[in-house]
């Protein structure tokens, strides 16, 4: 199915509702907006296989924009609005986007990216700027019927590489693919999660992330209603579940932690009994947090493991997790292969690199070497995670993409932060690690050897945080800066980062 079908069978049904403003857009309006935008893309010369970028907060126009690209055969690169201008400029240029869509809220970031050399033209969805075109203001002159050459497009999302440089994940373009072609998840979601035309789905996370974007679009393919939180707030999330009788939702563990931290009388005053399915992913969920959520919401919490690359997928039901605590499930897309250093499978319960056999293909845009590194000699693909499987095929992850940090469901690579802090004149040496954090899962910690030990203290920590924020943006800025007289290194200069990270893990959560 596709939203276009639901615009005919249930035109006045809400396709999505904005959680704060209450703005409700029905399927007929979603169809008209996406069709008019598709005509706009053709009017500025974009054809199937071209790329646009979207840099928006959770905005009323986000879903019409991606559906318009998806029905125009375009790649749509949905990018974070928390990046620094330099990072965004790099990604925009790397993606090859012809244009980037922004809002009044994200326009200053786009202007900063322009100052750093970003090449795509700017398009606004709201407000007035003398040098930036407002595309929604002129849509009335375009037809609300489909373009003549409709073809399915694809998201092109960015996932950081081992060096910290983001890499675009680009699926092979298939010319003329129907826009309503069934997907595996369209068959799986009704069967595993009971999702369908009656689903009312809460999306509490930023839509530029792979999970929230793809789940929201899936719900609309099935004919359900998406309730979008403009910004996550734990009590507001519970209020929306009660107000709209939410039946399904998708979370990261940080959301669970923040809801559990609410006073008990606040948590329990909201009726969440309408919920039939809650799905979580993006980061490891501490077992005590998951047990607490299961006690609160009941056996409705499902988990999956996969990446933006979409090369394979595991899932685990609530009952399965209770009998296999800590597992992320069994493969539902592709076949799990745990391989040793030589690239060959190892026995059950032996740790190795996690590969998927037979999953969908992907490439890292403009990075043939990284694409090649993600394959082994058998042609199986990996996200770089480490784990093991038991005799029943349940996967347990024990490490993630070397020393990648996952904070609040966001992937952060230490090397990029280290590269910035290392050039500060008061820093002799630095290591960035993820330390356990009850709220965020992990927090970014910079362990610094100062040039002068006398400088070690709160003033220098604050100075380094300001320095990092200006160059990296808020998400990558260390929340904690600790000082040591010397970092643990081999005589060759190699940092014992695992030792450092393990010390923080053993010290518990702050």
N, C-alpha and C positions, 0 to 999 in steps of 0.2 A: 504494500500500500504506500500511499504518499499523501501529504497534506492536500494536494489538488483534488483527490477523491473525496476527502472529508469536507472540502469546501462546497461540494455538490450535495452530499448526503446529510450534512449537519452544519450548514453555513453559519448559523448564529451561535454555535457552541464555542466557548472560549478555547482558543488554541494556547494562549498563555496569558497570565495575569502577573503584573508587577506587584510584588509583595508589600512595598511601602506606599507607593502612590495609589495602588488599587486599579490602575489602568488595565482594562481587559480588552484583548484583541481577539476577535473571533476568527474562525477558519476562512470565512469569505474575505475578510480584510487582510489576513496573512497572505492569501492567494493573490489578491489584487496588488498588494505592496511588492511581493516578490516578483510578480510578472512585470510590473512597471520598472522595477530596478533592473530586471533582465534586459528589457528594451533599452534602458539607459546604458548598460555595459556595451551593448552592440552599437549604440549611437556614438560612443567615444572610441570605437574601433577594436574592442576586445572580442576575441574569438575563442572557441573551445581550445583548451590547453594553455591559455594565458593565466596570469596570477594577479590577484588583488590581495591587499592586506587589510585587516580590521584591528584597530586599536581602540577599544571601547570598554568602559565599565559595563556592568550588567544593565544595559540600556534597552529601552523600548524597541529600538530599531535593530538590535543585534540579530535576532532570529530571522526577520525578513531579509537582512543582508546576506546571511549565509545560505538561506534557501534560494535566494536569487542567483548567487554564484553557483550553487549546486545544480540548478536547472539550466545554467548557461554553459556548462562544461568547463567552468573555471576552477583553478586551485584557489582556495581561500586560506590565507595564513593568518590565523587568529593569534594575536600577540599580547603579551602582558603589558599593562599600563603602569607597572611598578618598576620597569627597567630604567636604567640611566639613558640619557640621550645618545651616548656613544654606543651602548649595547644595541639600542633600537636601530640606530643608523646601520650598524653592521648587518643586522638580521634583515632589514628592509632591502638593502642592496643585494645581499646574498640570495634572497628569495626571488629576485627578479620581478617583484611586484610592479605593475604599471601604475597603480594608484593605491593610496592608503586612506581608509575611512576613519575619521575620528569624531569626537564630540567637543563641546565647549570645555568639558572637564579634562579631556586628554590632549587638547590642542597645544597647550604649553610644552608638553613632552614631545609632541611631533615637531614643534618649532625648534626645540633643543636638538632633536635628531637631524633636522635640516641643517642646523649650524655645524653639525658634525659630519656633514656630507651625504645625508640621505637623499636619494634621487627621486623616489616616487612622488607623484603629484598628490596634494592634499585635498580631501573631500570631507565636508562637514555634514552631519546629519541633523544638527540643530544650531541655532544661533546665527549671527551675522559677522562675517569678517571680510574686509575689503579685498583681501588677496586669496581667499579660500572659498571655493564654490560650495554652496549648500545644495546637496543633491535631492533632499526630500522636498524642498520648496518647489522644485520644478517638475516633480513626478506626474502631476495631473495631465501634462501634455502627452504622456506616453500611454499606450493602451494597457488595459488591465487583463488582457488575454495573453496566452503564451506566445513566446517568440517562435518563429517558424522552424528554427534549427535547434530545438531543445536537445540537450545531451547531459548526462550525469557528470558533475564535477566531483571534487574531492577536497577534504581538508588537507592542509599542508602545515602541520604543527612542528614546533621546534623543541628539541630535547638537547640538553647540554652534552657536550662531548667530554672525553677524559681530560682534555686540556682546559676545559671550562668554556670553550667557544661553542655557542649553540649550533646545532646542526638540524637542518630541515629534513623531515621525514616525508618523502614524496612517493606516493604510490604510482605505479606505471599508468600512464594515460591510455584509456581505451576509447577510441573514437566512436561516437554514436551510441554509447551505452545508455539504455533507457533510464529515465530518472526515477521510475518506480520499480526498478529491478529489485527483487527480494534479497535481503541480506540474511546471513546466518542468525544474527541477533533477533531479527524479526520473528523467527520461528522459535528461538530459545526463550525469549522473554515471557511469552504467554505460558509456556510449558513449565519453566522453572520458577517464575516469579508471579504468575497470575496476572500479568500486565496485558491491557487491551484497551478497547474503546472507552471503558469506564474508569481508567486510571486517572488519578489526580496526583501529580508528581511534584514534589518539592525539590527545587534546585538551589541549595544554599551556598554554592561555591562559584568562583568566577567562571564565566562561560568560555574564556579563552583556553582553559585547561581541557585536555582531551576527554576525560571522563564526563564532566558536566555537559560539555557541548554535545558529545555523541549520544549520551543518554537522553538529553532534552529532545534532540532530533528524532531519536528512536520513538519516544513517547508520541510525538506528533505524527510520525509515520503510522503509528497504531491508532491514532485518532483520539488520544487522551488529552488532558489539560496539564500544562506546565505552570507551576507557580514559582516565580523567580525572585529570590531575595537579592535586592540591590547590594546589600552588605550583610554579612552574617552577624547575627546577634543571638546568643543562645536562648534567651527567653522569647524573643520575637519568633524564632523558629518554632518553638512549641506552640505559641499563640496561632501561627499560621496553620499548623497541623490541625488544631482544633477548629479554627475558623472555616477552612476549606475542606475539612474532612479528608485530609491527605491520605492516600492509600499506598504510595510508594515514594521512596526518597533515596538519595545517594550522598554519602558523606566521606570525610576523612577522619581518622582517629582524633585529631585535634577538636573537631566539632563535638564528638562524644565527650571528651574530657571537659570541655567548657560547659556543656549542659549538665554534666554530673557535678560540677563545682557550684551550681546554683543551690541556694538554700533548699532543703527538702520540701518545705511548704510551698515554695515557688514552683519547683519542678512538678509536684504532684497536683497542683491546682488545675493543670491543663489536661484535657481529655485527648489522649493519643490512641484511643482504642480503634480508630478507623484505619490505622497503619497495618497493612498486610505484608509489606516488604520494605526492609531498609538494607541498602547495599553499601558496603564500604571498601575502599582500596586506597592506593596512592602511597601508603606508608604502613610500616608494621604497627599493629594495634597492640598495646600492652595487654597481656592476658587479664590482669585485674580489671582493666577498663571494659574489656569485652564481656567479662562475666557480669559486671555491674549493669551494663546495658541490656544483657539478656534477662537479668532479673527484673529490670524496669519495664522493658518493652515486650518481653516474652520471646519465644523462639521464632523471630521473624528476621533476624540479622544475618545476612549473607555476605560473603567476602569473595573478592576475586583478585587475581594477580595477572598483570599484563603491563605493557608499556605503550607509549605513544606510537611505537613502531607497529603495534598490532600484529606481531608475528606469531603469537600464540596466546592462549588464555587458560587459566585455571579458575575453578569456582569451588566453593565449599558452603554447604548448607549449615544452618544452626545446629542441627542434630549431629551432622558429621563433625563439626568443629568441637562440640562437647566431647566426642569420643576420640578426637585427634587434635587436642588443644595446641595452638601454635602453628598449625598447618594452614597453607593458603589454598589447599584443595587439589583436585585432580584435573587433568587437562580436559577441556571441552573444545578447544581449537588447537590443532596440532598434537603432537605426542612429545611428552617430556623425555629428554635424554640428559642424564648427568654424566659429564665427561671429565676424565683426568687430563693431566698436562699434555698427553700425546693426542688428545682429541677423540679418544675411544670411550665407550660407555663403561661405567664402573658399577659394582654391585649395589644392591639396596643398602641404605644407611651409610654409604660412603660418600663423603663430601666431594663436590666437584663443581664445575661451571654448569649452569643451567642452560640447556639448549632446547629449542623446539624443532621437531621434524615435521615437515608437511604443512606448516602454517603459511599464511599469506606472505607474499614477497614484499620487499620494501628496499629502498636505497636511501642513503644519506646524501642529500642534495649537495652537489659540488665537492664531494669528499669520497672519492673512489677508495682511498686507503682505509677509511673508517668502515665503509661498506664491506670491504674485503675482510677486515678484522672481525666483523660480526658473524662471519661464516667459519665453519671448520672444514676439514677435508671431506666430510660427508655431505656438505651443503646445508647442514643444520644451522640455525641462527640463534644468537644469544643477545641479551641485553647487558651481559657482563656480570650478572648476579651469580652468587655462589649458594649452594644448598644441597639437599639430599632428599631422596624419596624412600618411603617405607615399602613394605612388601605389598601393600594394597594400592600403591601408586600415588599416595598423598605426598605433596611437595612441602618441604620445610626450608625456608630461606635462612641462611646463617650470615650472609654478608651481602653488600649491595654495591655493585659498580665501583669496585675498589673502595675508596673512602668517601664516596658521595654522601652528603648530608641531606636528609629529608626532614624539613621543618614545616609543620603545618600542611603537609602534602605537596610541598614545592621542592623540586630537586635543586640542590646547590652543590657546586663543585669547589672544594677548598683551594685548588691551585690558583684560580683566578683572583681570589681574595688575597692569597699569599703574595702573588705577583705585585699587587697594588701596595700592600703594607710593607713589603720588603724594600721598596725604594724610598720610604720615609726616612729622613735623615736621623731620626732618633731610634731607628730599629736596626739592630744588628742581625737578628735572625727571627724567623716567625714560622709557626706551624698552625694551621687552621683545621679543626676537627669538629665533629658533632658530639655533643655531650647529651646524656639523657635529660629530657625535659617533660615533666608531667603534663604540661599543657600542649606544647608544640610537637611532642614526640622526640625531637632533637632540637637543640639550640646551637647556633654557630658560636664557637669559642675560638678566639685567637690567643695562642700562647706565644708571648713575645720575649725575646732576649733583647733588652734595650742596649743602645750604644753606651750609655752611662747608667750604671745601676742606680745612681742617685736620683734619676728621673722616674724610676718605677713608682707608680702610684695612681690615684684616681685622676689627677690632672692629665697625665699622659694618656691614660685609657680614654678619657673623654676626647682628647685631641685626635687620637687615632680613629675613634668612631666617626667623628665629623669628617675627617679626611677620607675614610672609606665610603661614607654615605654620599659624598659629593661625586665620587668616581664610580660607584657601583650601584647606587640606589638603596632603598631601605631594606629589601628582602635579604640581600647578601651582606649587609653590615653586621659584624659580630655583635651579638647581644652581651657578650661577656669577654673581657680582655684580662688575662692573667699574665704575670711576669715570672720569668725564671732566669737565673744567672747564666744557664747554659741549656740548650736543647739536646736531647739524646740523639747523637749521630754516630755512625761508624767512622773510622779513620778515613774512609774514602769520601766521606761527606754525605752518605745516604742517611736520611732521617728515619729513625725508628718510630714512624708515625703510629703503627699499630700498638706499640707499647704505650705511647702517650695517650692514645684514644682509650685503651683498655684501663688505664689508671683512672680516667674520668668515669668510665662505666662502672668500675668497681666502687667508686666513691658514692654511688647512688645518684638520685635525682635531687635537684635544688628546687 
